[in-house]
């Protein structure tokens, strides 16, 4: 207790975004929380994209998902990828701010409860080994591990493998992204038995077109998964 009190004096709680003082660890100050772009309105049930209008009791779908159904079932995201959310994601992904994983996983759990059951196996989108060596950690695996811990379900951090070192997707069209990610993933041979008949929840940090998650979903189904749903921390408001 003495040590904890001393640490509090030396390192008082600070906002995850602006570093201003807060009343608790791993939290946002009032101003940053107010500016956090929460996805609280109507969203597509298949890709979590924000929709115009009010949320309804039943599932709602965007035009893209109506015209080209996703290979997975449902999708959830707590944040829109802009402003404070974008800064936090970039710090987490490229700034080695691994301490953000736990609060971010809590935000994800808040919207993903209906996708998680005792049968669920939580699986992160993997990095290619070359990118992993450069970054030293997989941000999706940190999120999925924390989410599995908070949800008390099984975690499969090494179930999927990225077998193609795909180029960055920024600036690509939906079609180009889908072509680039096609066949980029498979299930590790020693983990195939873990997927058979299971409900899979794929986890990633950001969804733009959904091409990466689609390729991962197809790899899971090829290995015998019963269902696949997806959850991401932040959803890009996609403009086709």
Steps between C-alpha positions, in 0.01 A plus 500: 500500500786739582666420168173554313448834673853608411447401137179703493692805618782449249275396211149642551221376268498680166269508201581238239472761226612844621687397819304745717425378857217250551346338807595144396757312296446410133215747450418805292445845641154653464599708198656210307213267589256760367697514174526120463297408187279224643292293257180527700241549225375280219770270359512223242468162673739341249785754490436751784496795258298798628158540338270796453193493723413351837589151617222240478430187702596270214823486297573778252732475199692745284466497120843339458412203721156463338657483154803288598440302822802454725647151557465549877176541695491816711742782581539747785718808566487747790671791321512688173854532365548875528616767745594371844434138399738525204776654716465224759503225237811640332676532835405143587598363160815695417597678821558195721220605735414147602342623825199605291403136435301450822278811483448444127399139564246625755348730236481207258341273759233763560366455145592134436309331780240350265778340293669318789390174663679219686551331158681800356865484398648849467756527219708803395583604146871407470796702378743366244820390671704776332265769628492336842880510523494870417216594739581238771134446590165440334251760616204279402637215716537735798137606459371145451694370800358767728150447359523125561620562856220749572240265344635181661514311168775320309761694306674372185783747434681272254203342320531710183815564295562774246674312221525792254685819586237731351576868426334784697137545389477875538371658180369173355142451381275232653569270206876550524496432874301179453736379226808579711372319809357195320688188610721699737406294808469140608452305823809354661485120443543429872199723583245366252346269760447802726271666242282208395140566598592813698355851503785733401525867589762676287665808652683785327576862582339673200260401220495694175363290213500172695723321246746377764225370727330334202817309413543394864135391520536283192811334646307422820206351310736294285638351824152403624381792713125498567453878505722806464422848632734799513573787736735793455594794717423762236304511175596722210204679346560342160431696184485262201 
